[in-house]
């Protein structure tokens, strides 16, 4: 019992604590906790309490297993005892006086199953039929385009590494969220996302407006050593992504699968996928060369790597950077001050 309480209760407390911190504003309208990491640091003790509670729970289960084993070993066989059940009371098939309709129906399992099935079918039709009668129930946004082949590969890496478990991609239309992350998310921005990566937990900040916020070098350093770019971050390092060569053998097949799901890739897009990935990867590699520290380290690795050296443009990190830099950039929101100036 103590283990369950210590395992569950801290997360409720952490949730309320972090949510209240997200929504606090200064008198001048700025966020009190503008740095997301401040809200994470505040609830770290709750994670430790949860870990202790989980440990107690596991210990309790091990004791239970031990007790069962010892009981079986030390127990003795007991002959079955004769037991008699009281005779069942005869119930009339029809409703008796004072009996509710639902109580009577529960005594008729076949009829209850039929009625329940009919009710479920009616409810399902009410929800499904309207969506089948329209071409699309999602407003389209002309500026939203499918992911490039390299971005598509980067998205798969994002999914593979479980990033969606800690980061959401859904900015809700609340003042606190718009102030922290940017313009709230629109349904039409997700029309080419298969699967959707909205997420349900924010151990880290929302990423839907991440594109263009940081440089390519920042993303490289962040994946290699998160604490080097975000002091106090609890995100683990993903150094293998920086080293691994990107597997491009299935890109065309992935694009054809996306076409079957409604993504409008043309045959030329699929045919030129390898060339497109090389071009975009080369550009990101050039961007990384703007950092002298990267140049020094990368060139040293190139000399030591020999024939097995993998060019940066062909590594997984470049695909992931391409995807992250794309997030939230399909729509542009005009600055309110510019709009006001224009109107005046």
C-alpha positions as CSV (number, residue, x, y, z in Angstrom):
1,X,0.0,0.0,0.0
2,X,2.8,2.4,0.9
3,X,4.6,1.6,-2.4
4,X,1.4,2.3,-4.4
5,X,0.8,5.6,-2.6
6,X,4.4,6.8,-3.1
7,X,4.3,5.7,-6.7
8,X,1.1,7.4,-7.7
9,X,0.6,10.4,-5.5
10,X,3.8,12.2,-6.4
11,X,2.8,12.3,-10.1
12,X,-0.5,14.0,-9.2
13,X,1.4,16.6,-7.1
14,X,4.0,17.1,-9.9
15,X,1.3,17.5,-12.5
16,X,-0.5,20.2,-10.6
17,X,2.8,21.9,-9.6
18,X,4.2,22.0,-13.1
19,X,0.9,23.1,-14.7
20,X,0.6,26.0,-12.3
21,X,4.1,27.1,-13.0
22,X,3.4,27.0,-16.8
23,X,0.5,29.4,-16.4
24,X,2.1,32.1,-14.1
25,X,2.6,35.5,-15.5
26,X,4.5,38.6,-14.3
27,X,2.7,42.0,-14.0
28,X,4.3,43.0,-17.4
29,X,2.7,40.0,-19.1
30,X,5.8,37.8,-19.4
31,X,6.0,34.3,-18.2
32,X,7.3,33.9,-14.6
33,X,9.0,30.6,-15.6
34,X,10.0,31.3,-19.2
35,X,12.6,28.5,-19.1
36,X,10.9,25.1,-19.4
37,X,13.7,23.5,-17.4
38,X,12.8,25.5,-14.3
39,X,9.5,23.6,-14.2
40,X,11.2,20.3,-14.7
41,X,13.8,20.9,-11.9
42,X,11.0,21.7,-9.5
43,X,9.4,18.3,-9.8
44,X,12.5,16.1,-9.8
45,X,12.0,15.2,-6.1
46,X,8.6,13.8,-7.1
47,X,10.4,11.5,-9.6
48,X,12.7,10.2,-6.8
49,X,9.6,9.6,-4.6
50,X,8.0,7.7,-7.4
51,X,11.2,5.6,-7.9
52,X,11.2,4.7,-4.1
53,X,7.5,3.8,-4.3
54,X,8.0,1.6,-7.3
55,X,10.9,-0.1,-5.6
56,X,8.8,-0.8,-2.5
57,X,6.0,-2.2,-4.8
58,X,8.5,-4.5,-6.6
59,X,9.9,-5.7,-3.2
60,X,6.4,-6.5,-2.1
61,X,5.7,-8.5,-5.2
62,X,8.9,-10.5,-4.7
63,X,7.9,-11.2,-1.1
64,X,4.5,-12.4,-2.3
65,X,6.2,-14.8,-4.8
66,X,8.5,-16.1,-2.1
67,X,5.5,-16.6,0.3
68,X,3.6,-18.5,-2.4
69,X,6.6,-20.8,-3.1
70,X,7.2,-21.5,0.6
71,X,3.5,-22.2,1.2
72,X,3.4,-24.7,-1.7
73,X,6.5,-26.5,-0.4
74,X,5.3,-26.7,3.2
75,X,1.7,-27.3,2.5
76,X,-0.1,-30.7,2.6
77,X,-2.8,-32.1,0.5
78,X,-6.4,-31.6,1.7
79,X,-9.2,-33.8,0.5
80,X,-12.1,-32.1,-1.2
81,X,-14.8,-31.3,1.3
82,X,-18.4,-32.0,0.4
83,X,-20.1,-28.7,-0.2
84,X,-23.7,-27.9,-1.1
85,X,-25.1,-24.8,-2.6
86,X,-28.5,-23.5,-1.7
87,X,-31.2,-24.2,-4.3
88,X,-31.7,-21.4,-6.8
89,X,-34.9,-19.5,-6.5
90,X,-37.2,-19.9,-9.4
91,X,-37.6,-16.7,-11.4
92,X,-40.4,-15.9,-13.7
93,X,-39.6,-15.3,-17.4
94,X,-41.7,-12.2,-17.4
95,X,-41.2,-9.1,-15.3
96,X,-42.6,-9.5,-11.9
97,X,-44.3,-6.8,-9.9
98,X,-42.0,-4.0,-8.8
99,X,-39.1,-5.3,-11.0
100,X,-37.3,-2.6,-13.0
101,X,-37.0,-3.0,-16.8
102,X,-33.2,-3.0,-16.7
103,X,-33.1,-5.5,-13.9
104,X,-35.3,-7.8,-16.0
105,X,-33.2,-7.2,-19.1
106,X,-30.1,-8.3,-17.2
107,X,-31.6,-11.7,-16.7
108,X,-31.8,-12.1,-20.5
109,X,-28.2,-12.2,-21.7
110,X,-29.0,-12.8,-25.4
111,X,-31.5,-10.1,-25.6
112,X,-29.3,-7.7,-23.7
113,X,-26.4,-8.4,-26.1
114,X,-28.6,-7.7,-29.1
115,X,-29.9,-4.4,-27.7
116,X,-26.4,-3.3,-26.7
117,X,-25.0,-4.1,-30.1
118,X,-27.8,-2.1,-31.8
119,X,-27.1,0.9,-29.5
120,X,-23.4,0.7,-30.3
121,X,-24.0,0.5,-34.0
122,X,-26.3,3.6,-33.9
123,X,-23.7,5.5,-32.0
124,X,-21.0,4.5,-34.4
125,X,-23.0,5.4,-37.5
126,X,-23.8,8.9,-36.0
127,X,-20.0,9.5,-35.7
128,X,-18.7,7.8,-38.8
129,X,-21.2,8.5,-41.5
130,X,-20.8,12.4,-41.5
131,X,-17.1,12.1,-42.0
132,X,-17.6,9.7,-44.9
133,X,-20.0,12.1,-46.7
134,X,-17.4,14.9,-46.9
135,X,-14.2,14.9,-48.9
136,X,-12.2,16.1,-45.8
137,X,-13.2,17.2,-42.4
138,X,-9.8,18.9,-41.9
139,X,-9.3,22.4,-43.2
140,X,-6.5,22.4,-45.7
141,X,-3.7,24.9,-45.6
142,X,-2.1,25.6,-49.0
143,X,1.4,26.2,-47.5
144,X,1.6,22.8,-45.8
145,X,3.6,20.5,-47.9
146,X,4.8,16.9,-47.5
147,X,8.1,16.1,-45.8
148,X,11.1,15.9,-48.0
149,X,12.7,12.4,-48.2
150,X,15.4,13.4,-45.7
151,X,12.9,14.9,-43.3
152,X,10.8,11.7,-43.6
153,X,13.8,9.6,-42.6
154,X,14.5,12.0,-39.7
155,X,10.9,11.7,-38.5
156,X,11.3,7.9,-38.4
157,X,14.4,8.3,-36.3
158,X,12.4,10.6,-34.0
159,X,9.8,7.9,-33.6
160,X,12.4,5.1,-33.2
161,X,14.2,6.8,-30.4
162,X,10.9,7.4,-28.5
163,X,11.1,11.3,-28.6
164,X,7.3,11.4,-28.6
165,X,7.3,9.9,-25.1
166,X,8.8,13.1,-23.6
167,X,7.9,15.8,-26.2
168,X,4.5,16.8,-27.5
169,X,3.8,18.5,-30.9
170,X,0.5,20.2,-30.1
171,X,0.4,23.8,-28.9
172,X,-3.0,24.4,-27.3
173,X,-4.8,27.8,-27.9
174,X,-4.0,29.1,-24.4
175,X,-2.2,32.3,-23.6
176,X,0.4,30.5,-21.5
177,X,1.2,28.1,-24.4
178,X,1.3,30.6,-27.2
179,X,3.5,32.9,-25.1
180,X,5.9,30.0,-24.4
181,X,6.0,28.1,-27.8
182,X,4.5,30.3,-30.4
183,X,1.3,30.2,-32.5
184,X,-1.1,27.5,-31.5
185,X,-1.3,24.4,-33.7
186,X,-3.8,24.1,-36.6
187,X,-5.4,20.8,-37.6
188,X,-4.4,21.3,-41.2
189,X,-0.7,21.2,-40.3
190,X,-1.0,17.5,-39.5
191,X,-2.6,16.3,-42.8
192,X,0.7,14.5,-43.9
193,X,1.7,13.2,-40.5
194,X,1.4,9.4,-40.4
195,X,1.3,8.6,-37.5
196,X,0.4,11.8,-35.6
197,X,3.0,12.7,-33.0
198,X,0.9,14.9,-30.8
199,X,2.2,13.2,-27.6
200,X,0.6,13.1,-24.2
201,X,3.4,14.1,-21.9
202,X,5.9,16.9,-21.6
203,X,8.9,15.8,-19.8
204,X,10.5,18.2,-22.2
205,X,9.0,21.2,-24.0
206,X,6.6,21.1,-26.9
207,X,8.5,21.0,-30.3
208,X,5.8,21.9,-32.8
209,X,7.3,25.4,-33.4
210,X,10.9,24.3,-33.0
211,X,11.9,24.7,-36.7
212,X,14.4,27.6,-37.2
213,X,14.5,28.4,-33.4
214,X,18.1,27.1,-33.1
215,X,21.0,26.5,-35.5
216,X,21.9,23.1,-36.9
217,X,25.0,23.1,-34.7
218,X,22.8,23.6,-31.6
219,X,20.8,20.5,-32.5
220,X,24.0,18.5,-33.1
221,X,25.4,19.5,-29.8
222,X,22.1,19.0,-28.0
223,X,21.7,15.4,-29.2
224,X,25.4,14.6,-28.4
225,X,25.3,16.2,-25.0
226,X,22.0,17.8,-23.9
227,X,23.6,19.4,-20.8
228,X,26.0,21.4,-23.0
229,X,23.2,23.4,-24.6
230,X,20.5,23.2,-21.8
231,X,22.0,23.3,-18.4
232,X,20.1,21.1,-16.0
233,X,18.5,19.1,-18.7
234,X,17.5,15.5,-17.7
235,X,17.4,14.4,-21.4
236,X,19.8,11.5,-22.1
237,X,22.5,11.8,-24.7
238,X,21.9,10.2,-28.2
239,X,25.5,10.0,-29.3
240,X,24.9,7.0,-31.6
241,X,22.7,9.1,-33.8
242,X,25.6,11.4,-34.4
243,X,27.8,8.5,-35.4
244,X,25.4,6.1,-37.2
245,X,25.1,6.0,-41.0
246,X,21.6,6.7,-42.3
247,X,20.0,3.8,-44.0
248,X,18.5,5.1,-47.2
249,X,17.6,1.8,-48.8
250,X,13.9,2.0,-47.8
251,X,13.2,5.6,-48.5
252,X,11.4,5.1,-51.8
253,X,9.3,2.3,-50.3
254,X,8.4,4.6,-47.4
255,X,7.3,7.3,-49.7
256,X,5.1,4.9,-51.7
257,X,3.5,3.8,-48.5
258,X,2.8,7.4,-47.6
259,X,1.2,7.9,-51.0
260,X,-1.2,5.0,-50.2
261,X,-2.1,7.0,-47.1
262,X,-2.9,10.1,-49.0
263,X,0.4,12.0,-49.1
264,X,0.8,13.6,-52.6
265,X,4.3,12.5,-53.5
266,X,4.7,12.4,-57.3
267,X,6.6,9.7,-59.2
268,X,9.4,12.2,-59.8
269,X,9.6,12.9,-56.0
270,X,10.1,9.2,-55.4
271,X,12.5,8.7,-58.3
272,X,14.7,11.6,-57.2
273,X,14.6,10.8,-53.4
274,X,18.3,9.8,-53.2
275,X,19.4,13.0,-55.0
276,X,17.1,15.1,-52.8
277,X,18.5,13.6,-49.6
278,X,22.1,14.1,-50.7
279,X,21.4,17.8,-51.6
280,X,19.6,18.6,-48.4
281,X,22.2,16.7,-46.3
282,X,25.0,18.5,-48.0
283,X,23.5,21.9,-47.1
284,X,23.1,20.9,-43.5
285,X,26.7,19.7,-43.4
286,X,27.8,23.1,-44.8
287,X,25.8,24.8,-42.0
288,X,27.6,22.7,-39.4
289,X,30.9,23.9,-40.8
290,X,30.2,27.4,-39.5
291,X,31.2,26.2,-36.0
292,X,35.0,26.1,-35.6
293,X,34.7,23.5,-32.9
294,X,32.8,21.2,-35.2
295,X,35.3,21.7,-38.0
296,X,38.2,20.8,-35.7
297,X,36.6,17.6,-34.3
298,X,35.1,16.5,-37.6
299,X,38.2,16.9,-39.6
300,X,40.2,15.0,-37.0
301,X,37.7,12.2,-37.1
302,X,37.9,12.2,-40.9
303,X,41.6,11.7,-40.9
304,X,41.4,9.0,-38.3
305,X,38.5,7.2,-39.8
306,X,40.1,6.2,-43.1
307,X,38.0,4.3,-45.6
308,X,35.3,3.5,-43.1
309,X,34.6,7.2,-42.4
310,X,31.0,8.2,-42.9
311,X,30.4,11.8,-44.3
312,X,28.3,13.9,-42.0
313,X,25.7,14.4,-44.8
314,X,25.0,10.6,-44.7
315,X,24.5,10.3,-41.0
316,X,21.3,9.9,-39.0
317,X,21.8,13.2,-37.1
318,X,21.5,15.2,-40.3
319,X,18.2,13.6,-41.1
320,X,17.0,14.3,-37.6
321,X,18.1,17.9,-37.9
322,X,16.3,18.3,-41.2
323,X,13.1,17.0,-39.5
324,X,13.4,19.2,-36.4
325,X,14.1,22.3,-38.5
326,X,11.0,21.7,-40.5
327,X,8.6,21.5,-37.5
328,X,6.1,24.3,-37.5
329,X,7.5,26.2,-40.4
330,X,4.8,25.6,-42.9
331,X,2.7,28.4,-41.7
332,X,3.8,32.0,-40.9
333,X,2.0,34.2,-38.5
334,X,2.3,37.9,-39.1
335,X,3.6,39.9,-36.1
336,X,0.8,41.8,-34.4
337,X,2.9,45.0,-34.2
338,X,3.6,44.8,-37.9
339,X,-0.1,44.3,-38.6
340,X,-1.0,47.3,-36.4
341,X,1.6,49.5,-38.1
342,X,0.3,48.6,-41.5
343,X,-3.3,49.3,-40.6
344,X,-2.4,52.7,-39.1
